[in-house]
Amino acid sequence: MPVSNIQWRLQRLRYLLHRVKGSFAQRGMHGTLARIAQEFKRHPEQDQSLRLEPLDVPFVPFALPLDELPTVSIIIPIHNKLQWTLACLRSVARHTSKATFETIVIDDASTDGSSEVLEQVDGLRLIRNAENLGFIGSCNAGAAEARGRFLLFLNNDTQVTAGWLDALLQAHADEPACGIVGSRLVYPDGRLQEAGGLVYSDASAWTVGRFERRDDPRYLYRRDVDYVSGASLLIERDLYNQIGGFDTRYAPAYCEDMDLAFAVRAANKRVVYEPGSVVVHCEGISSGLDPFAGVKQYQTVNRAKFIEKWGKTLEQQPAPGTPVDKALHHDGARHIFIMDALTPDPTRDAGSQQLYNIMRLLRSMGWRVTFMADNRQSSEKEIKMLGQLGVETLCKPYSPSLVDWLKREGRNLSAVMLCRYYVADSNLSLVQQLAPQAKRLYDTVDLHFLREQRAAEHTGNATLLRQASASKQREFAVIRACDATFVVSTVEQELLLRELPGANVLLLPNMHEIKGSQRPFAQRHDVVFVGGAGHPPNVDAVQWLASEIWPLLHKQRPELTLHLVGDMPEAERQRLSVNGIVAHGRVESLDEWMDGCRIALAPLRYGAGVKGKVNTAMSHGLPVVATSIAAEGMRLEHESNILLADDAERFAAEVLRLYDDEALWNRLSEASAAHVQRHFSFDMARATLETALGQGQIHQNG
């Protein structure tokens, strides 16, 4: 065997041993063995659910959208590989965007006739390099010709999926000081290829999530990363020009995307991974896979150049061998763990909306947020919704139990928030044991014992009254054991401060965006009640409304319709939908009823806390007729910003009066939105969270 071949084989062996050694350090033995097993496991060439464009079809001319003043310029550098380029372009044409865009292909001196074929694609801007400039030169040439506010660099061996571009733009809009946004890259066989990248202090890089399941929640939340692959990378054109584009010292390719990310971060901008943008990448088609041949060999050469340029910055990166889970969050952000009974869905109930908004605020305050439902169940929709906030969801079958997770992560937590009495009561001791240094926050949602006590008094149920007494003692024990307790009602705050004078009880108001009235009085009709059947006070309210209040209204105004909106069993929907009542069940958005109905009803006869149904309607400028209990703790006044009535006859009379009095309606509409703005704002809630997380004794000994 020639000496050169022996040297080549030894070089490859050293490379493989280096990778295995790094994998042991970062994945552990179990993860490394699983990764090796993946290499030998047979996978289908394509995941059919991705609906990829075929490569082996005859060319037929097609068209791409083209706007003279596009928001985005998609830049695709190519060198040969025509069939992949065509498939990429067909996917872009198929999965268009809400935003306007142009598509620019830079033909880097292809020899397979690519330009001649691509000239027949309508709407494509085709640029031919006079000589081969390599990936970096071609990207910079495309950027120089771009007209969009944003540049989107896309490899020609990719195929995009539905919503890919809009998700990148939304992430850029959502995230303050965002500089670069990158996609979730997957292989054609459906496995995850990359969920952002890590860079260690020796300039070695790690593609997060490689070969894992692409639907694993560990990779489905938006987060800051060290870099994202240039296979799908969004950046503002002005920022790109400001930092000088892709650095030509790395020509023809490799390390240029990592360098661009470091330059963006040096300009005090962020690099963000967006899982909602899914791009299929046929890795190796453009540059091959052999690290010692072709363009790939520049990985080693350019790594040395990268170290020379960014040596000081690299000192702040994790040391080689740092486990991925730790290295992934090396920015030092404080970490809070949150648990509620169920995974929040803002379209389901007011409690979910409140927790969703709390997590929004925490993320905007720079906290890393991890969530687990007490039942460890989360739907794909719920995971995606939290992921868009940058919240990691722990759930079956992907994540360990709470005990195992806290054993691994508990000592790194700065705070834990447990929501609802029964969740806090059953999990607090575990938190005290495994995360003794973390601040303990208890979100009551509403006082459990108070709701039980009022239900018992309303129904005359002696057994429930005894249960309420026991719940009170246990709930008080939770409050005493926590650094801060959140309530949404001034009534509940005053009650707790009176009974537990040493407790740190803070008012964390329900948060609502003020939308105001979207339609005038004359264009509205009918009345609406919002509330799911999973909450006993709502069930009682609907029963009272349907059996006693509505007959009085329907007799006087038979043309009116009562809309019941909220989760309820199908049989109950059918039973209630008579005599002008329509039970719609759960809906994705309340806007149709908030903007179309004339009055919102809140006939609650018992309960606790602040009623989300009342605040939601008021934030839309929709006047409310409610009972005193429904308005409790909200600083509302009869005739000033709401109408109140506690018996069926009076309630029906107030509805009829408001329904026909345009002047009263307009006055209450304006006062409703103003009241929510004054007492239920995000700014007030932020101040409460800052107080809770910045004060109080941190428990050291559990």
N, C-alpha and C positions, 0 to 999 in steps of 0.2 A: 504494500500500500504506500503510495507517495507520501512524503513527509507533510506536504501541505494538507492532505486529507486527514492525517492524524491530528495535526494542529487544530483543524476545523472541528473535528469531533471532540477534542478536549475542551475547546472553547465553548461548544454547545453544552457539554456536560457541566462545566463550571456555571454556565448561565442557568441551567435547570436546577442545580443544587442551590444556587443563590435564591431562586424563586421559591423552592421548597422551604428553605430556611426562613425566608421572610414570611411565608404563609403560616408556618408553625408559630412564629412570634405574634402574628396579627390575627390569625383565625383560631389558633390553638390546635391540638392534635385532632380533635373530633372534626372541626371545620376543615382541616387540611385533608384528612382522609375522605371526607365527603366530597371535597373539591376534586381529588384525584379520581374518585369513583365516577364523577360527572364526565371526565374525559373518556371513559370507556363505555358509558351508557349510551345506547343508541337513541337518537332523537329524530323525529321526522324532519325533513328538510325545511318544511314550512308549516307554520301554525295557520290552519285554514281560517281561523277566526279573524286574522289580520287582513284578509282579503287583499293580498298583494297583487300588484300589476304583473302580468306574465312577461318574461324576457324573450320568449321564443315566438313572437307574433310578427307577421309582416308589418312594415311601417305603413300607417295610414295618417295623412296629415290631420292635425288637431289644433285647437286654439287654447291660448292662455289668456287670462284677464290682463289687461294693460291699461294703466291710468297715467295720464300726463303728470299728475301731481300725487304720486303714491305715498302712502304712509310708510310702507316697507319696500326695500329693494332686496329681493332674494338673489344672492350671488352664488353661482354654482361653477367652480373651476373644473375643467375636464381635461383629460389626456387619454384619448381612445376610449374603449369600453362603451361604445355607442348604445348597446342594448340596455345597459344599466342607466345611462343618462335618459333615454327615452322613457323607461319605466318610472324614473324619478319625476320627470316632467309630467307624465300622465297622472301620477298621484297628486301633484300640485294642482293640476287642472281639475281633478276630481274633488279634492278637498279644499275648496276655496275658503275665504275668510270674510268676516264682517268688515275688516279693514281693507283698504285698497292696497294693491301691491303691483310691482313689476318684477319680471324674472329676467335676470341677466346670466347668460352662460358665457364663460371665458374659455375659448378653445385654445389650450396651451400646445399649439403645434401638433395636433393629432394627425396620425397617418392612416386612419381607418375610414376616412371620408365622413367623419362626424359632422363637420360644418355643412357639407352639401345636403345632408339629410335635415339637419336642424334648421336650415334656412326655410324649410317648408312648414315650420311650426308657427302659426299665426300668433302674434302678440309677444313672441320671444325676442329679446334684445340680445343679439349674438355678437360677441367681440372676439376677434382672432388675434392672438399674439403672433408677432412676426417671427419670434424665436421662443424656444421653450424657457419659460420663466420659473417653472416649478410652482408648487402650491401657494407659497407665500407671495411670490410675484404676481400670480394670477389673481389672488384675493385682493391685493392692493390695487391692481389694475381695475378690477370690477368695482371696488369702492370709489375709485376716482370718477367712474362713469355714473354712479348711482344718483338718483334724484329723491329718494325717500328720506324721511327723518330717521328711520331705523335701517340698519344693515342686518341682513340675516344670512350668515354663511352656512351653506348646505352642501354636503358632499354629494357627488353624483351617484354614489352607490347606496343612497338612502331612498326610502319611500315614506311619505308623510301620511298621517292618519287624521281622522275628523277632529277639528278643533285645535289642531297642533299650533297654528300661528296665533290664534286668538288667545290661547292659554299663555303663551310667552308674553304677549302684549299686556294681558291683564296682570301678570306677575310684575312686570315692569311698572305698571301704573300703581299697583297696590303697595309695593315695597319701597319705603323711603330710601333715597340715595342709591337706588339700584343702578348698576352700571352694565352688567352682563346678565343675561338669562339663558340657561341651557335646557335642552329637552331630556326626557327620559328615553334613553336609547335601548332598543331591544333587538335581539337577533331574529332572523326570519323564522326560526323554529319556536319563537315565543318567549324564550328565556331572556332575562334581563341582561343587558350588556353593560350599562353604566347609569348610575344615579349620582352623577357628579363625581369629582375627583379630589383625592387627598394628595398633598405634597409633604414629604418628610424633610428633615433638616439636611439630609444628604442629597436632596433634589430627586430622590426616587419618588415615583408616582404610584398611586393605587386607585384603580377604578372601583368605586363603591358598588357592591351588589352584583358583581360579575357572576353570571351563570345561575343566579338565584331566580326564584319565581318572580315574574314581573308584577304580580298582584300582591306581593308581600307588603303589609302596611309599613314595615320598616323603611320602605323606599317610596312611600306614597305621600310624604308631606314635604311641603316647600321649605327649603332651608338654605343657609349660606354655605358655600363650599369654597375650596381653595381654587378650583378651576372647573370649567366644563369643556367638553370636547368640541373642537372646531367642526365636527360633523354636523352640528346644528346649534348655532350660537347667534344670539340677538344682542346688538349693541347700538346705541345711538350714534349716528354718523358724526356729529360734532365731537363726541367724546373720543371716537375712534381716531379722528383727525388730530385731536388735541394730544393724544399720547403717541401719535406717529404711526398708527396702524400696526400690522404684523411686522415685527423686527426682522429685517433682512439678514441679520447675522446668522439666523437659523436656516437660511436657504440651503436646499430647496424645501425642506419640511422637517417637522418634529420639534416639539417644545414650544412652537410658536403660539399655540392656544394657551398653554400654561403661562408663558411670558406675558401674553396680552392680559390675562386675568391678574397677574401680579402688578402689572402697570396700572390697571383699573383700580385695584385696591390701594396702590400707592397714591392715587388721586383722590382717596377718601370715598370711593364708591364701592358698592357691594357686588359680589358675584353670587348669583342665586340659581339653584336647581329647581326646575318646575316640573313635577311629575305629571301634571295634566297635559303636557305636550309630549305625545308619544311619536317617536320617529324610529322606523325600522332601518337598521344599519347593517349592510352586508360587509362586515369588517374584513379587511384584507384585499378586497377587490381593487381598490385604488392603489395601494402601496405594498401589497403582499403581506405575509405573516412572518417571514424569516428575518430575525433581528440582525443577521449578519450579511444580508444581501439586499441589493436595490436601495430604494429610498429608506427602508427600515433601518439600515445600518447607521443612519444619521441620528438615531435615538441616543446612542452612546456619545457620539461627537458633540451633539448639541446640549446634552446634559452638562458637560464640562463648561460650555459657554454660559449656560444658565446659572451655574454655580458662581462663575466669575462675575456675572452681572448682578445677581441677587444674594450674594453671600451674607450680608448683614441681615437681610429680611429672613433668610432661611434659618438663622439662629433662633427665630421665634416659632418655628414650625416644630411639630412633634418629632421626637428622636426616632430613628429607624427602629422598627420592631415594636413600637407602641401599638397595642391592640386597636383594631379599627374602631370599635365602639367608643374608646376613649379619644382616639385621634380625631374622630369625626366632629367632635364638639370642643376643639381646643381653643375656641375664642374666649372661653372663660365666662360665658353667659350664665347667670344664676338659673337654676333648674327647679321647677315646681312640678310636683305630681298631683293630679286632680282625679278624684273618683266620685262618680254619681251612680245612681241606681241603674240608669240606662245611658246609652250614648246619646248626646243631645242632637236633636233635629229641630232647628228653629221653626219649621213649618208644623210641628206637632203640638207644642204647648208652650206656655209662657215661661215655665221653668227652664226649658231647653233654650229658648231664645236668650234668657238672662245669662245662662252659663256660657253660651256661645259668645255673647258680648263680653263677658268677663275674660274669656280666653283671648278675644281680639285685643282687649286693653293690655293684658299681660304681655302679649307678643309685641305690641307697640311700645311697651316699657322696657323691651330688651330681654324678657325672660324666655328661656327655653321651656316649653310646656309639653308634658306627657300626660295622656289621659287613658284611663281604663274604666270601663263600666263594671259595676259590681258583679254582673252576670257574665262578664267577659265576652259579650256578644256585640258585634258591630257590623252593620251592613256595608256593602260597597259604596252606596251613596253617602252614608254617614262618614266613612273613612275619608272619602274624597272631599267632603265639605270641611272637615276639620283639617285635612291636609292643605287646603287652600289658605288656611290661617297660619300654616306652619306648625300645626299641632300633630305630634306623633300619637297614633292610636295603638294601644296594646289590646289584643283580642285573640280569641281562639281562631284557628289552630296554630297561629304563627308565634304567639308570645308565651312566655312562661307564666306560671301562676303568680299571684301577687307576692306570696312568700318568697319564691325563687327570685323574682325580679327585685324585690327590696333587698334581699341578701346581696345581690350584685350591685345595685345602684343606690341603695338607701343612704349610704354614708356620703354620697355626692350631692344629695338633695339639699337645697336651701330652704324649701318650704313644701308642705303638703296641705292640700285643701280637700276636705271630705264634705260632700253635699248630702243633705237630708239626715235626719236623726238616726234612722235605722242603718244607714251606710256607715256613719261615723261611729255609732255604738259598737258595731261588730268588727270594725277594722282599726280603731284607734290604738288599741293595745299593741297591735303588730307594728304600727308606725312608731310608737314610742320605743319599741324594742330595737327595730332595725334601722330607724332613721332618727336617732335621739337628738341630733343637732338641728334638725329641720324645724322651722316654725310651723306650728299646727294651727290651721285655720278651719273653722267650721261654718259652712254656709247652710243656714237653717232652711232656706227656700221659703218655708213658712214654719211657724212653731208647731211641731207635730202634736204635742200634748194639748195645745190650745184648740187645734182643729178637732181633735178627738173629744175634748171636753164639751165644745159647742155642739158637736153632732149628738153627743149623749143627752145634752140638755134639750136639744130640738126634738129628739125622738123619744125621750124619757127612758132611755136604755141604761139600766143600772149597771149591767156588766161592762158596757163601754165606758161608763163613768169611772169604774174601778181601774179599767185599763188605762184611761187617761191619767189617773193619779200615778200609776206605776211608770208610765211613759214620762211624766213630768220629772220624776226623780232621776231617771236614767238620762234624760236630755239635759238636766241641770248638771249632772256629773260630767257629761261631754263638754259642756260650756266651761266648767271650772278647769278642765284638763287642757283646754286650748288657749293659745296666745291671743286669738281674736275670734269673735263670733260675728257673723254678718246677718243682719235682718233687713227686710225691705220696707218695713212699716214703722212709723214713729210710735204707734201704739205698742208694738212688740218690743221696741227698744226701751220704752219707758217701763214696761212690765218687768223685763229682765233686770234692768238697772235697780228697780225697786226691790226685787226678790234676791238678786245676786249682786250686791253693791261692789264687790271686788272684781267682777267680771269685766273684760274689755269687749263691750258690745258696740258695734259700729253699724251705722246706717249705710247700706250699700243699695241705693235705689235701683229699681228696674230701669234699664236704659232703652230709649226709643229715639229713632231718627224722626225728626219733625218733617212730615210730608205735607201737612196742611190739606185743606179741602181742594179737591181736583175738579169738582163739579158744583154748580150752584144749586140752590134749594129746588128750583123748578124742574131740574133735570134728574131729580132723584125720586125714588119710590120704594116702598116696602120697608120692613124692619128686619134686623139680624141679631141672632144670638150666637156667640162663638164659645165653644168649650167642648172638650172631649169627654166621653163617657167613662174614661179611666179614673176620673177624679170624682169622688162621691158628692161633693157640693154641687158639681155641675149636673149630675144625674137628678138630684133633688130639684135644682133650679128648673131644668127642662120639664120635669113632671109638673111642678107648680105652674109654670108658664103655659104648658099645653092644656092642663086640666082646669085652671081657674082664671088665669089672666087672658089668654087668647080667646076663649069663648066670648068674653065681654067686648074685646076689640073686634072680633070677626062679626059679631052681631051689628055693631055700629058701622063698620067699614068692611063689608064683605069683599071688596075689590083688593084689599091688602093681602100681601103674602108674607108669612113669617119664614125666614131662612134660618135653618139650624145648621151650623158649620162646625165640624169637629168629628174626630174618631168615634164611631159607635157601631155596634153589631148590625149586620144587614137586616136581621129580623126587626130590630128596634127602629131602623130607618123606615122600613115598610109600615110599621105600626103607626109611627108618628106622622107620616106624610099623608094627612087627610085634612079636610076643612081649611084649606088655604095655607097649610104648613108644608114646607118642602125640606126634608132632611137630606143634606148634600153629602154628609160624611166628611172625611178628611180631604182637604184640598191643598194644592201646592202653594197657592198664594191667596191672601185675603183681599188683595187689591180690588177685585171685582165687586165685592160686597162693601168694603170700606169706602169706595168711590161711587157706588151706585145706589146704596140704600140711604134712607133719610134719617134713621135712628138706629142706634145700637142699644140692646137691652142687656141688663145685668141683674136678673132677679134672684140673687143668691140669698139664702136664708141662714146659712152658717158657713164657716170657713175661717181662714186666718191668712195673714200676709196681705200683700198688695195684689190686686187682681189685674193680671196682664191684659185681659179682654177689655177692661175699662181704659187703661193707658193706651193700648193699641188703637182703639177707636178714636180717642181724643187726639193722638198724635197725627191722625189723618183728618182732623177737623170734623169728625163725625160726632154730633151730640149724643149723650148717653142718658138714658133713664135707668136708675139703679136703686137698689135697696141700700140702707145705711151700712149694712155689713159689707156690701160690695165696694163701698166707697171708703171704708175704714182706713185710717192711717195715711191718707193721701192728701190731706189738707183741702179737701173739696167742700164747696158750700152750695147748698140748694139755691137755685135761681141765678147764682153767680157764674158757675162753670159746669153745672150738672143739675139734673132734676132727680129728687129723691122721693121714694114712696115705699112703705113697708107692708101694705096690705093690697090684695088683688084689685079692689075697686079703685083705690087711689092710684095704683100703678098704671092701670088701664087709662084712667082719666088724664094722667100726666103725659102718656104717650100720645093720646088723641090731641091734647092741647098743643104739644110741640109739633106734631105732624102737620098742623094747619096754620101755625103761626110763623111766618117767614122771618119776621123781625127777631123773634125770640131765637129761632134756629140760627140765624146769622150771628147773633151775639154770643150764643153758647159755642158755636163752631170756632169762632176766633179765640174765645177765652179758653177753650179746651186745649188747643195747640199751644197757646202761650203758657198754660199751667204745666204742661208736660215739659216744655222747654225750661221752665224755671226750676222744677223740682225733680226731674227725672232725666238729667243730662248725662252724657258720657264724662264730662269734666268732673262732675260731682263724684261719680263712681271711681274715676281714676284717683282722685284725691283720697278716697277711702282706702283703696288698695295700696297706695303709697304709704299711708299711715300704718296700715296693718303689717306691711312687709318691712317697714323701716323702724318699728318700735317694738317694745315688749321684750321680756326676758326670753332668750333662746334656751331651751331645755338641753342640758348637757348630759344628764344622767337618766333620762327617760322617766 
